[in-house]
Amino acid sequence: INAEYMGNKPDEALQELRLAVQCCPNDIYIRTNLIHLLLESDYIQEAEDTLREGLNRTEANSKDQAPLRVALGKILLEKKLDLDGADLEFQHAMDIDPTYSEAVLWKGIVFQDYVKDLDMAEQYFRSAVEIDPTFILANYRLGKLLLERRKDPVKAKEVLTVALRGNPNDPNIRKAMAESVRLEKESVCLVQ
């Protein structure tokens, strides 16, 4: 089920993903897509139940659990406002699979949006980009941080270019890119 279909017909996509999970209950990719769509549709309890079933079906501390741990962390953070529980789940996912860039990204989001430790957030965002240089959200978050915190439009533009290449229609990425270009031009004018 592609993202466009999921966005345009979420009820039909939910039904298809529910069926797919019934047919392939051990497929982590299908299960995590269902969980994400359930969360977007505010079916919190069903998302949590689907997630816990997935955790029960996978070997404890196997790499297959990392995406499920991140999904649980997102539920705890965004829906239940349990920062400590969410942070533990993101850390658990990173401990299970240090190369799982989404877990690293979410640790950075915790530091940026909740703990307000921007140096740590930047480290996590950089790590997520090192793991997966094409990770759109990690590049966007790092670019925004470089732009707003470090006042470095040149480096911000580099990572925002990757994010924009991956999602050219995202208005937030486009806005951040325009801001980095504007600031870069201003800094060149000041030097001259």
N, C-alpha and C positions, 0 to 999 in steps of 0.2 A: 504494500500500500504506500503510494508516494505521498510526500508532504503536501503537495497541492491538493490532492484528493482529500487528505485528512483535514486540511484547512477549509475546503469548500463544502464538504459533506461529512461533518464530524460524527453525526449519528450513524450513518452507514459505515463509516470507518471503524467506529467503536464496535459495531456488530460483527464486522469482518475480523477485527483483531480478537474479539472474544472467542469467535469460532476457531481462529488460528491457534490461540493458546490452548483451547480444548484439544485440538488435533495434535499439536506439538508442545506439550506442557513443559518440556525441558529446553525449549528454544529461548535463550535469554534475550536475543534481539527482538523477537516478537513480543515477549512479555514486557520488556522495558518500553517499547513503543506503546503498548496498551496502557501501561501505567502513566506515561506522560500525557497521553490523550485523556485518560480518566481525570487526571489532575487539572488539565486545562478546562475540562467540562465540569469541574467541581464535584466529581464523584469520589470524594476523599476516602470514604470507608472502603469502597470497592477497590480503589487503588492500593490502599494499605493491605487489604486482604490478598489481592493478587500478588503484591510484593512479598508478603510473608510466606505465601505458598511457594513462590519462587525460591526464597531463601531456604525453605524446608526441603526443596527438591534438589538443591545443589549441595555439593560437599562443603562442609564448613571451611572457611578461609581459602577456598579455591578462587582462582581468578574470575570464574563465572559470577562470583558474588559481588565483585567490585561495582558493576553497574547498578545492581540492586541496592547496595549500600548507599550509593550516591542518590538514588531515587528516594530511599528512606530518609536520607539527610535532607533532601529538598522538601519532603513532606513535613518533617519536623521543623525546618526553618521557616518555610513559607506559609504553611497551613496551621501549624500548632505553636509557632513562635517559641520553639524550644531550641535556643541557640547552642546550649551545651550538648544536648543530644545530637543535634545536627553536626556539630563540629566533630564529635566522636565518630559518627558514621562516615564522614568524609575522611577522617584520619584512618579509620579501619579500612576503607576502600584503598587508600594509598599504601597502607601496610601490606594489604593483600597483593596489590599490583601497583608498584611504584611508577609504572609506565602508563597508567590509565589517566590520561590528561584531563578528563572531565572532573575527576576527584581533586586533582591539583588545582584546577580552576576554581572549584567551589570552596576550597580552603582559602584561596585568595579573595573570593567574594565575601566570605565571613570576615576576613581581616579588613577589607575595604569598607563594606557597608555596615558592619555591626560593631567590630572592635575598634575601628577607626585607626588602625595601624597601617598606614599607607606604604611604609617601607617593606613590611612583611607581605602585604598584598602584591606589591610589585615583584617581589621574589617569586611568589607562587605563580603569578601571571607569566613571568619570564620562563619559569620551569615548564608550565603547560605549553607554551609556544615552542620551547626546545624539544619537548616530547613529540608534539604534532605541530609543525610549522604552518599548517593550513587551517588550524582550528580557529574558526571565525570569531567566536565569542571571546576566546582568550586574546586574540590579536586586538579585537575591539577594546576590551577592558584595559589591556596594556597600553594601547594607543591613547585612550582617554586619560589614563593616569599620567602618562608621559607629557601629555598636553597640559593638563590642569595642574599637576603637582610639580613636575620637573620643568615646566615651561620650555620644553624641547620639541618644537614643531617638526624639526627635521626627522628625528627618530620616531616621533609619533606618526608622521606621514608614512614612514617605511612600513610599520606594522598595520596601520589603517589601510594601506594599499592592499595588503594580503586579505584583510577582512572584507574590503569592498569588492575585491576580485571574486571572493566566495559568495557574496550576497550583494550584488550591485544595486538592488532596489531598497535596501534597508535604509529608512530615513535617518535613523540615529547614526549609522556609520557614515552616511553621506554628509550629515551635519558636522560630525567630528572631523571628517576629511577636509571639508570646506574651511573650518576653523583653523586646522593645521596649515593649510595652504595660505590663508590670510595672515596668520602670525609669522609664517616663514617669510612672506613678502615684506612684512613690516620690519622684520629683523634685518633683512638685506638692505632695505632703505635706510635704516638707522646706521648701518655700517658704512654706507657710502656717504 
